[in-house]
Amino acid sequence: MNATISPEQLSGFFAVAPLLLGIIIYTVAWASKRNEGHDRTVPIGQTFACAGCGKRSVREHMVPQAHEGAVSYYCTKCASTARAV
């Protein structure tokens, strides 16, 4: 048996090898990163209390009201009654 590699086979291998290695590295990186970091909007436990009734909620669901340089957060129910008064 002749165990030599022809120059065409050798150049074909070196032409395809970088592409295959790139695809393998990209696939491994994608598979390891695809389920990371979905809920980064509110850290666990960070809530604000309503200044009127004390109900706790995230800041996006509260209504800010500025008075004398300070900001108070109200739930939607207390914010509508506070504006009516």
Residue pairs with C-beta under 8 A, 6 or more apart in sequence:
41 60
42 58
42 59
42 60
46 58
47 56
47 57
47 58
48 56
48 57
48 58
48 59
48 62
48 73
49 55
49 56
49 73
50 56
50 57
50 62
50 73
50 74
50 75
50 78
51 65
51 72
51 73
51 74
51 78
52 74
52 75
52 78
52 81
52 82
53 75
53 77
53 78
55 75
57 75
59 73
61 75
61 76
62 73
62 74
62 75
63 73
63 74
63 75
63 76
63 79
64 71
64 72
64 73
64 74
65 71
65 72
65 73
65 74
65 79
65 82
66 72
74 82
